[in-house]
């Protein structure tokens, strides 16, 4: 009986030891984890991932025992949540643009207009693994007035048309409503009211005919690009007269006439009133600095060719390079200077807003002129720090925890915690020391699966 007892005891002991192992699918070993809320770094920890979620975060010790399918060495590296680009237009070219986004650590995007039927198919492909792509939150078509700025927009000329479009977009799967420049005020207010009834956020451009305070009161949740926000500081009657005389669309000459008049009549004493207005109603700003720079580059004959052009589809490169090497006309030179003056004021107001608690979202508006899917999110973060006065941590927040809070998904995304989704970026250098270090990507974790840069088709500057 004694040998049998010893055998049973040995088997039970081995079983107990086996149970001491932490089981998972992926282990990232001895990595430095950045808390994007506080800026603290949890050094040398082991991250165990099961399925799509972070299962355990434990201090790295020799005594730790794991049973996993894959181990990634994180020694000396830094881990941040997956980045969000909160203003993109990439769905129609997703086969080209998704690899660029993922290779740059972008694991979530807010698509600012889309064909909801096609986006539904893309989301299904991402879910079943047939498409490698970021998490997508999308609107339907832009809702604009007549004439619409873009031909693909849903046009609303009456309040009831606006309400009907909102209901139809909701039915087809829109997750928010995007509004645009040319909506009349009564139509815009009807759209905002219907969206509120259906629990759909309203975001996008502040229409030219809608004062900022009325849009905030109506529930406009995020403003894009700063257009018509700075104009609220200016002579509204004069701006209205310009608007009433306008016959063209956004790209018409009245756009720069409005921009210049708003600049000339700008009253900086209104800044505190605007900040109070935005802060009291928890309104967010997505400044998309990179797209403003992109439009200025289009008018800059000295702008050098960008190495990232090699990753763009040929039709984009052809369009972007159309002005390359051509001397500016007098009108183009005037517009270029108008853009620069306006952009510099945006940077000054951004710093004031940030210092007074207004929340920002990182977005690029890719693939507009010289704005590269994936790559440009790092440029956006650099501008936040180097030009708008943000700290590296504050900039990092605009692309991680802030988007999660804005979208109401911060219980399972936005920070690195147990039970949260495993959308992560492994960096070779600390982004809190230099925000440009967000570009030192070693690999990503997408829905729990590790992908090295070679897995991501080597989308990198050589």
N, C-alpha and C positions, 0 to 999 in steps of 0.2 A: 504493500500500500504506500510505503514511503516514497519510492521513486515516482509513482503516479501523482502523489501530492506535490512533489517538487516540480514535476512537469506542468501540472495545472497552475501552480503559483508563478512559474516562469512565463507561461502564456498570458496570464492575467497581467503580469507586470509589463510585458511587452505591449499588450493592448493599451495599458494605461499610458505608456510612454508615447505610443502612436497618437493617442488622443490629445497629448500635450502639443502636438504640431498644429500650427495655424494653417488651415487649408484655404486655398484660393486658386485663381486662374493666373494671376500676374503678381509678381513681387518686384517693387522698385526698392532697391536696397541702399540704405545709408545715404539718403538724399536730404537736402536742406529745404524745408517747406516754408514758403512765405505766406504769412497771414495777411491777406490784402485789406483786412479791416483795420488792423493795428500797426502793421509794418514790422511786427516781430517775426523772427526767424526761428523755427524749431529745427535745430541742427541734428543731422545724422539720425534720421528716422527711417523706419521701414514701412512702406505702404503696401498693403495686401488688398488686391482687387478681386472681387467675385462677380462674375457676370458684368453688368454695366455699372456697378457701384463700388465705392471704396468700402471695404469690409473692416479693416483694422489699420490703425496708425500706432506704431509702437517704437520705442527707442531701440536703436540698433545695438544688439548685444551678441556676443559669441554664442551665448546659450540659447538664442532664439532658434526655433525649429519650425520649418515650413514644409508644406506639401503643395507645390504649385507647378503649373505647366511651363511657365516662362519666368526668368529672372532678368531684370535689367539693373546694371550697376549704376547707382546714382552718386557714387562718391565724388565730392567736390562740386556737384551740380546743384541746381536750384529748381524747385518745382512751383509753378504758378497755376491757377485755374486757366482753363481754355479761354482764349480771347474772343470777344464779340466785336463784330463790325455792325454797328446799329444803323447804317444807312447804305444799302447796296442795291444794285440792279443786275444781278448775275444769273438769274434762273434760265434765261433764254440761251446763254452760252455756258451752261454749267459744266459741260465736258471739258472746256478749256479752263474755266475759272475755279472750280472746286479744288483741283490739285494745287493751284496757286494759294488758295485760302488755307487749306490744311497744312501745307508745307510751311506756312507762316504762322501757324499756331491758332488760326481762326477756326474755332469749333462751333460758333454760333453766328447767325446773321439775321438781321431784320431787313427783309426784302420790301422796298418802299413802293413797288407796284408789281403786279404780276397777273399772269393768266392762271386763275385759281385751279382750273382743270389740269394744266400741265404741272403746276407746283404740287398738286395732290399726288400725281404720278411720281414725281421726283422724291417726295417725302416717303412714299411707299417703297421706292427702291432703296433709299437710305435705311429704312427700317428692316427690310429683308436682307440687306447686305449686298445687293446687286450694284449699288452706287455708293462710293465713298464720298461723303459730303458732310457739311456742317449741319447742326440743328437749324431749322428754318422757321421763322415767324413772319407771316406775310399778310399784306393787304391785298385787296383786289386791284382793279384799275384805279388810277387817280380820278378823283371827282373834281371836275373843273367847270367853269362857266363857258360862255360862248363869246369869242372863239376859243376853243381849248388850246392850251399851250402845246400839247402833244396829241397827235392824231389817235392814239390808242386810249385816250381818256374816256370815262363816262361823263357825259355832258348833262348838267342840271341847270335849266333856265328858270324853273319855278320851285317853290318850297316843296310841293308835293312830288315833283320829279326827284328832288334830292332825297326825300324820305324813301321813295320807292327804290332808288338805287342802293341806299343803305340796307334796306330789307333784303334785296336780292343778293348783295354781296355777303351778307351774314349767312343767308341760306346756302351759298356756294362755298362757304368755309373761310371767309375773311376773318382774320384775328384782330384787325384794327382797320380804321378808315383813314385814308390819306386825302387831304384836301389841297387845293392849289390856288394860284394867284387870282384867277379871273372870276371866281364865284362872287355873286352879289351878296350883300349882307343878309337879306332875309332868307336867301337860299342856304347860305352857310349856317345860319342859326337853326334852321329846320333840320339840316343834316346833323348838326351837333346834338340837337334834342333827340332825334330818332336813334342816333348811335348810343346816347346815354340810356334810352329806354331798353336797348338791346344789349347793354353792357359791353359795348365796343369802344375802346379808346379812340379819340380823334387826334391825329398827328399830322405833321406836314408843314407846308408853307402857310404863313399867315396871308389870307387874301388881301389884295390891294385895297379893297373897299371896306375892310373890317378893322376897326381900331383894336389895338392890343388888349385894352382893358375889357372890351366886350367879348373877345375871343377867350380870354382867361376865365371870365365869368361863365361862359358857355361850356367850359370843361376841356378846352384844348390842352392835351397832356404833354406834348413835346413839340417844340419849334425847331425847324431845321434851317441851318445856314445863317441865321440872324437877319435874313431879309424881312423887312417891315417891322422888326423889333426896334432897330435903331431909328427908323423913320418915325416912331412914336415920340421921339425926343424933338421932332422937327415941326415945322408949320404944316399942320394937317390939311388946312384949307387949300394951301398951294399945291400940296400933293394930290388932293382930290381933283383939282382943276386939271392937273397933268393927266390924271387917270381918265377923266371924262373925255379928253381930247385924243386918247389913244385909240388907234384902229388896228394895230398889229397884235402880235402875240408877245411872249416873254422876251424874245430875241430882238424885238423891234427897237427903234431908236428911243422910244419913250422910257425904256428901262433905265438907260443911262441918264436921261433927263431927270427921272425920279431920284436916282442914286445921287446925282450931283446936287439937286435941290435939297434933298434930305441932309446932305453933308453941310451945305452952306447955311442951313437954318437950324443946325443941330444945337440943342440947349442942354449942356452937360449937367445943369442943376436938376434935371428931371431923373437923373440916374437912380437916386435913392428911392424915388416913388416907384420906378419900374422894378427895382430889386424887391421892394416890399410887396408889390403886386404879385410877382412870380413866386416869391417865397411863401406867402400866405396860402397860396393855392397849390403848392407842391408841383409847380410846373418845371419841366426839364428842358435843357438846351442841348441840342446835337449840332455843334458848330460846323462840322465838316471843313476844317481849315484846309485840308489837302485839296479839295475841289476848287476852292478859291485860288489857291496857288496854281492849280492845273490850268484854270482859265487864263491866269496871267502868263503862264508859260506858253500858252498857245499864241499869245500876242508878243512874245519876246523873241526876236530874231536871233538873239545871242544864246538862247537856251540850247545846251549841248544834247546830243543823242543820249538816251538813257539805255543802259545795259539791259534793263528789264523789258525793253521792247521785244526782245526775242521770244518772250513767253506769250505775247499778245497775238490774237488772230490777225491775219494780214489786212483785213478790211478796216480794223481799228487803227493799225499803224499807218495805213494810207491816209485816213481821215485826219489823224493827229498830226501828221507831218506835212499837211497841205500848205501851211504858212511858213514852213522851215526855210530860212535863208532869204525870204522875201522882205523887202523894206516895208516898214509900216506906213500906211496912209496916215494923213493927219488925223482922221477920225479914229482910226485904230489906236494911234498914240494917245489921243485924248481919253479913249475908253480904258486903255491900259493904266494910265495915271489915275483915273477914277476908281478902278478896281483896287489899286495899291492904297490910295487914301482911305477908302472904305474898309479895307482889310485891316489896316493899322488901327483904326478905331474899334473894330471888332475885338482885336487883341486887348486893347485897353479896357473895354467893357467886360471882357471875359475875366480878367484879373479881378475887377471889382465884384463881379457876380460871385466868383469862387470864394473870395474873402468874406462874403456876406452869406454864404451857405446855400447858394443856388447849386443844384446838382447838374452835372454834365454827363453826356454819353459820347463815347468815341464812335465816330462814323466817318466814312470816306467818300460816299457817293460814287464809288467805282461802278462801272468803268468809264466815267466821264474823262475829259481831256487830261492825259498824263496822270491818271489815278489808276493804280494797278491793284486788282483784286489781291487781297492778302498782304502784299508788300506794303501798301500804303497805310495800313493800320499802324505800322511802326513809325512811319513818318508823322501820322496824326499824333501819336503819343509824344514824339520828339517836339512837335510844335507846342503841345500843351506845356511841356517843361521849359523849352528854350525860348519860347516867344510869349506865352500867355501867363507865365508866372506860377505854374503848378509845381509841386514837388513830384519826384518820381513816383512816390506812393499814390498821390492824388491822381496822377495821370493813369497809373495802372488800374486804379479803381474804376475809371471811366470805361474800361474795356472788360471788367470782370464782375465785381460785386454790384456796381451801379446798374448795368443792364439786367442782371438777375432781379434786383429790387424793382426796377421799372416794370419789368414783365410779370412780376408777381411769382417768380419761380425761385426765389432765393432760399426756400426750404430745401431745395435739392440741387442747386447750382450756384456758382459765384464764389464759393470758398472751398478750401480743401478740408473736409471733415468726414468722419465716418457716416455711412449711409447716404452720402451725396453721390451724384452721378460722377463717374470717372471720365470727365473731359479735362485733360491736363496737358501742360506744356513743360517739357524738360529743357532747361537752359544751361549753358556752360558757364555763364557769368551772372552775377547778381544785378537784377534790374533796379534795385533800390539804390545802388551806387551810381548807376548810369542807365537812364531809361533806354538808351540804344542797345543795351544788353538783351532786350526782348528779342532781338534779331539773332542771338546766338543759340539757335534752336538745335538741340541734339535729337529730339524726337517728340512725338505727341502720344497721348492716350486718348482715343476716340471711342466713346461708349465701352470703355473697359479694355479695348484692344490696343496694344502698343504698335506704333508705326514709326520706324526710323526714317530718316530723310531718303534713304534709298528705296524704302517702301513707298514713299510719296513721290516717286518718279524724278528724284533729283532736281526738284524745282528750287534751285538756289543759284546765286550769283557766283560764278567761278573766279 
